Amino acid sequence: MYNEIKALRDIPEEDFLIGGSPTCSGCPAELGLKMALKALGKNTIVVNSSGCMSLLCNYPYTPLKVSWIHCAIENAAATATGIARAMRLLKREATVICYAGDGSTYDIGIGSLSGMAARGDPIIYICYNNQAYANTGNQWDTATPFLANTKTTPPGKQSKGNLIPHKNMIKIMGAHGIYAASASPAYPLDYMNKLRKAQAMNIPAYIEYLSPCVPGWGYDQEKGIKVAKLATESCFWPLYEIENNKITINYKPTQMRSVKEFIQLQDRFRHLSDYDINVIQGLVTTDWKELLEAETCKKT
């Protein structure tokens, strides 16, 4: 049984990611790593593939108070495997995590990640998903939402933005038979408890953390948590987990908010008409109903 955090007052006070990082003001990705280290503790080794979080360690200064290694964008999971196996041979205990963006996870590094899961390496892989290649200027990747504006999917006379539906990496990783879950900065206890559960299970785990991006999504920097909360309240970003091939929904809104409330705060959707927004609403509603049915089927 993992050591569950039951209230905000129970969150450990010690920080292993301190101030002074060069990330954007109000960056939820940095907050995600800060919370992860609070949940998992000092005896954690962070593997970080190239991306926004690579900025955290500019030699000789680092705001991290735990062991950290930077690797190429495609091989975070493989690097973590080497570290985990070396620690086992040395008979030393440590929690090894990957903290990688969606471009690395969904696209460039998916083979490395799949291999980690297939081998059964006890690594917690956290994808901070800002739904584009944010570090290089906000280009499209396979995590980008339908009809979103990016540098490589600009709206115009021939297009409404991104026309390719995004992957569902949580279900893809759950299909590997490992622990997989979604998380959000707006629900810190849910996120941190999922990390602690994964740590206690000592098996491969994949946790996808929604990371709103101030420059990429185009919202006021103080509204990151509000944007993330609306994503879950509208079921655009539901909170659920897959354990032993069973789906459990961790949060069910009392009243489903409209997707329009979520997307109208963001410049990346500003070009859309009411008709376009209704199309997205229909897709989100269908996905939510399918998730509810999947949870029911697994319980019966």
C-alpha positions as CSV (number, residue, x, y, z in Angstrom):
1,M,0.0,0.0,0.0
2,Y,1.4,3.4,-0.9
3,N,1.6,6.4,1.4
4,E,-1.5,8.3,0.3
5,I,-1.6,12.1,0.6
6,K,-5.1,12.8,1.8
7,A,-5.1,16.6,2.1
8,L,-3.1,19.6,1.0
9,R,-1.7,20.0,4.5
10,D,-0.1,16.5,4.1
11,I,2.0,17.5,1.1
12,P,5.7,17.4,2.2
13,E,7.2,20.9,2.8
14,E,10.7,20.2,1.4
15,D,11.3,21.3,-2.1
16,F,13.8,19.5,-4.4
17,L,13.2,22.0,-7.2
18,I,13.9,25.5,-6.0
19,G,13.6,28.9,-7.5
20,G,15.7,30.4,-10.3
21,S,14.8,28.3,-13.3
22,P,14.8,29.9,-16.8
23,T,11.4,28.5,-17.8
24,C,8.4,30.7,-18.8
25,S,6.6,32.6,-16.0
26,G,3.8,30.5,-14.7
27,C,5.0,27.3,-16.4
28,P,2.9,24.3,-15.3
29,A,5.5,21.9,-16.6
30,E,8.0,23.1,-14.0
31,L,5.3,22.9,-11.3
32,G,4.7,19.3,-12.4
33,L,8.3,18.3,-11.7
34,K,8.3,20.2,-8.4
35,M,5.2,18.2,-7.3
36,A,6.6,14.9,-8.6
37,L,9.7,15.3,-6.5
38,K,7.7,16.3,-3.4
39,A,5.6,13.1,-3.9
40,L,8.5,10.7,-4.6
41,G,11.2,12.2,-2.3
42,K,14.8,13.0,-2.4
43,N,16.0,9.6,-3.4
44,T,14.9,10.2,-7.0
45,I,16.9,10.3,-10.2
46,V,15.5,12.4,-13.0
47,V,16.1,11.6,-16.6
48,N,15.2,14.5,-18.8
49,S,15.1,14.4,-22.6
50,S,15.7,17.5,-24.7
51,G,12.8,19.9,-24.4
52,C,11.5,22.8,-22.3
53,M,12.7,21.3,-19.0
54,S,16.3,20.9,-20.4
55,L,16.6,24.5,-19.5
56,L,16.6,23.6,-15.8
57,C,20.2,22.7,-15.7
58,N,22.6,25.2,-17.2
59,Y,26.1,24.2,-15.8
60,P,27.3,25.0,-13.2
61,Y,23.9,26.1,-11.8
62,T,20.9,23.9,-11.3
63,P,17.7,24.5,-9.3
64,L,17.3,20.7,-8.8
65,K,18.4,19.1,-5.5
66,V,18.3,15.6,-6.8
67,S,20.4,13.6,-9.3
68,W,19.6,14.7,-12.9
69,I,20.7,13.6,-16.4
70,H,20.0,15.1,-19.7
71,C,19.7,12.9,-22.8
72,A,18.7,13.1,-26.4
73,I,15.1,13.7,-27.2
74,E,14.5,10.1,-28.4
75,N,16.0,8.0,-25.7
76,A,14.8,9.1,-22.2
77,A,13.3,5.7,-21.4
78,A,16.3,3.8,-22.6
79,T,18.6,6.0,-20.5
80,A,16.4,5.4,-17.5
81,T,16.6,1.7,-18.1
82,G,20.3,1.8,-18.0
83,I,20.3,3.7,-14.7
84,A,17.7,1.5,-13.1
85,R,19.6,-1.7,-14.0
86,A,22.9,-0.2,-12.8
87,M,21.3,0.7,-9.5
88,R,20.0,-2.8,-9.1
89,L,23.4,-4.3,-9.8
90,L,24.9,-1.9,-7.3
91,K,22.2,-2.9,-4.8
92,R,21.2,0.7,-4.3
93,E,17.6,1.9,-4.1
94,A,16.3,4.9,-6.0
95,T,13.2,5.9,-7.8
96,V,14.0,6.6,-11.5
97,I,11.7,8.8,-13.4
98,C,11.6,10.2,-16.9
99,Y,10.3,13.7,-17.3
100,A,9.7,14.3,-21.0
101,G,7.6,16.4,-23.3
102,D,4.9,15.2,-25.7
103,G,7.0,15.6,-28.8
104,S,9.6,13.2,-27.3
105,T,6.9,10.9,-25.9
106,Y,4.3,10.7,-28.6
107,D,6.6,10.9,-31.6
108,I,10.4,10.8,-31.5
109,G,10.8,8.6,-28.4
110,I,7.8,6.3,-28.6
111,G,9.9,3.3,-29.5
112,S,12.2,3.7,-26.5
113,L,9.1,4.2,-24.2
114,S,7.4,1.1,-25.6
115,G,10.6,-1.0,-25.1
116,M,10.8,0.2,-21.4
117,A,7.2,-1.0,-20.8
118,A,7.7,-4.3,-22.6
119,R,10.8,-5.1,-20.6
120,G,9.1,-4.4,-17.3
121,D,11.6,-1.8,-16.2
122,P,10.4,-0.2,-12.9
123,I,10.5,3.4,-14.2
124,I,7.9,6.1,-13.8
125,Y,7.6,7.9,-17.1
126,I,5.9,11.3,-16.8
127,C,4.9,13.1,-20.0
128,Y,4.4,16.8,-19.5
129,N,2.0,17.3,-22.3
130,N,1.7,20.9,-23.7
131,Q,0.3,19.5,-27.0
132,A,3.0,20.8,-29.4
133,Y,6.7,21.1,-29.8
134,A,6.7,24.1,-27.5
135,N,10.5,24.3,-27.0
136,T,11.2,25.0,-30.6
137,G,8.3,27.5,-31.3
138,N,5.1,25.6,-31.0
139,Q,5.0,23.2,-34.0
140,W,2.4,20.4,-34.5
141,D,2.9,16.9,-33.1
142,T,0.5,14.0,-32.6
143,A,-0.6,15.3,-29.2
144,T,-1.9,18.5,-30.8
145,P,-5.7,18.9,-30.5
146,F,-8.0,18.9,-33.5
147,L,-8.3,22.3,-35.2
148,A,-5.6,23.9,-33.0
149,N,-3.4,26.6,-34.5
150,T,0.4,25.9,-34.4
151,K,3.3,27.2,-36.5
152,T,3.0,24.2,-38.8
153,T,-0.8,24.0,-38.8
154,P,-1.8,27.6,-39.3
155,P,-5.5,28.4,-40.1
156,G,-6.2,30.0,-43.5
157,K,-8.3,29.6,-46.6
158,Q,-7.4,26.0,-47.0
159,S,-7.4,24.8,-43.4
160,K,-9.0,25.4,-40.0
161,G,-5.8,24.4,-38.2
162,N,-4.7,20.9,-37.2
163,L,-6.8,18.3,-39.1
164,I,-5.2,15.2,-37.6
165,P,-6.9,13.7,-34.4
166,H,-4.4,13.4,-31.6
167,K,-3.2,10.0,-30.3
168,N,-4.4,8.6,-27.0
169,M,-1.1,7.7,-25.4
170,I,-2.6,6.8,-22.1
171,K,-4.6,4.0,-23.6
172,I,-1.7,3.0,-25.9
173,M,0.6,2.6,-22.8
174,G,-2.2,1.0,-20.8
175,A,-2.4,-1.6,-23.6
176,H,1.2,-2.6,-22.6
177,G,-0.2,-4.0,-19.4
178,I,1.4,-1.3,-17.2
179,Y,0.0,1.3,-14.9
180,A,-1.1,4.3,-16.9
181,A,-2.9,7.5,-15.9
182,S,-3.8,11.1,-16.7
183,A,-3.0,14.0,-14.3
184,S,-3.4,17.7,-14.1
185,P,-1.8,20.7,-12.2
186,A,-5.3,21.7,-11.1
187,Y,-5.7,18.4,-9.1
188,P,-2.4,18.1,-7.2
189,L,-3.5,15.4,-4.8
190,D,-4.7,13.1,-7.6
191,Y,-1.4,13.6,-9.5
192,M,0.9,13.1,-6.5
193,N,-1.0,10.0,-5.2
194,K,-0.8,8.4,-8.7
195,L,3.0,9.0,-8.6
196,R,3.1,7.4,-5.1
197,K,1.0,4.5,-6.3
198,A,3.3,3.9,-9.2
199,Q,6.4,4.1,-6.9
200,A,4.9,1.5,-4.6
201,M,4.0,-0.9,-7.5
202,N,7.6,-1.0,-8.7
203,I,6.6,-1.7,-12.3
204,P,6.7,0.4,-15.4
205,A,4.3,3.3,-15.1
206,Y,3.2,6.1,-17.5
207,I,1.6,9.2,-16.2
208,E,0.5,12.0,-18.6
209,Y,0.4,15.4,-17.0
210,L,-1.5,18.2,-18.8
211,S,0.8,21.1,-19.0
212,P,-0.8,24.3,-20.4
213,C,1.7,26.4,-22.3
214,V,1.6,30.2,-21.9
215,P,3.2,31.1,-25.3
216,G,2.0,28.1,-27.2
217,W,-1.7,28.1,-26.1
218,G,-1.9,31.9,-25.7
219,Y,-3.5,32.6,-22.3
220,D,-2.7,35.0,-19.5
221,Q,0.1,33.6,-17.5
222,E,-1.8,33.7,-14.2
223,K,-4.6,31.6,-15.6
224,G,-2.7,28.3,-16.1
225,I,-4.5,26.4,-13.3
226,K,-7.9,27.8,-14.4
227,V,-7.3,26.6,-17.9
228,A,-6.2,23.2,-16.7
229,K,-9.3,22.9,-14.4
230,L,-11.6,23.8,-17.2
231,A,-10.0,21.1,-19.3
232,T,-11.1,18.5,-16.8
233,E,-14.5,20.1,-15.9
234,S,-15.4,20.1,-19.6
235,C,-14.0,16.5,-20.0
236,F,-11.5,17.7,-22.6
237,W,-8.9,16.2,-20.3
238,P,-10.5,13.6,-18.0
239,L,-8.7,12.2,-15.0
240,Y,-8.5,8.4,-15.1
241,E,-6.2,5.5,-14.6
242,I,-5.6,2.0,-16.1
243,E,-4.5,-0.7,-13.7
244,N,-4.5,-4.4,-14.5
245,N,-6.3,-3.4,-17.8
246,K,-9.2,-1.9,-15.8
247,I,-10.2,1.7,-16.3
248,T,-11.1,3.8,-13.3
249,I,-12.3,7.4,-13.7
250,N,-10.9,9.5,-10.8
251,Y,-13.0,12.6,-11.2
252,K,-16.5,12.9,-12.7
253,P,-17.8,16.5,-12.9
254,T,-21.1,17.1,-11.2
255,Q,-22.1,19.1,-14.3
256,M,-20.0,18.9,-17.5
257,R,-18.8,22.4,-18.4
258,S,-18.9,23.4,-22.1
259,V,-15.7,23.0,-24.1
260,K,-16.2,26.6,-25.3
261,E,-15.4,27.8,-21.7
262,F,-12.1,26.0,-21.9
263,I,-11.0,27.0,-25.5
264,Q,-12.2,30.6,-25.4
265,L,-9.3,31.4,-23.0
266,Q,-6.7,30.4,-25.6
267,D,-5.4,32.1,-28.7
268,R,-4.7,28.8,-30.4
269,F,-8.5,28.3,-30.9
270,R,-9.4,32.0,-31.5
271,H,-9.9,31.4,-35.2
272,L,-12.7,28.9,-34.7
273,S,-16.4,29.6,-35.4
274,D,-19.3,28.5,-33.2
275,Y,-19.8,25.6,-35.6
276,D,-16.2,24.5,-35.3
277,I,-16.5,24.6,-31.5
278,N,-19.6,22.5,-31.6
279,V,-17.7,19.9,-33.7
280,I,-15.0,19.8,-31.0
281,Q,-17.7,19.6,-28.3
282,G,-19.2,16.6,-30.1
283,L,-15.9,14.8,-30.2
284,V,-15.2,15.5,-26.5
285,T,-18.7,14.3,-25.5
286,T,-18.3,11.1,-27.5
287,D,-14.9,10.3,-26.0
288,W,-16.3,10.9,-22.5
289,K,-19.2,8.6,-23.0
290,E,-16.8,5.9,-24.4
291,L,-14.7,6.3,-21.3
292,L,-17.7,5.9,-19.0
293,E,-18.8,2.8,-20.9
294,A,-15.2,1.4,-20.7
295,E,-15.2,1.8,-16.9
296,T,-18.6,0.1,-16.6
297,C,-17.6,-2.8,-18.8
298,K,-14.4,-3.4,-16.8
299,K,-16.4,-3.6,-13.5
300,T,-19.0,-6.0,-14.8
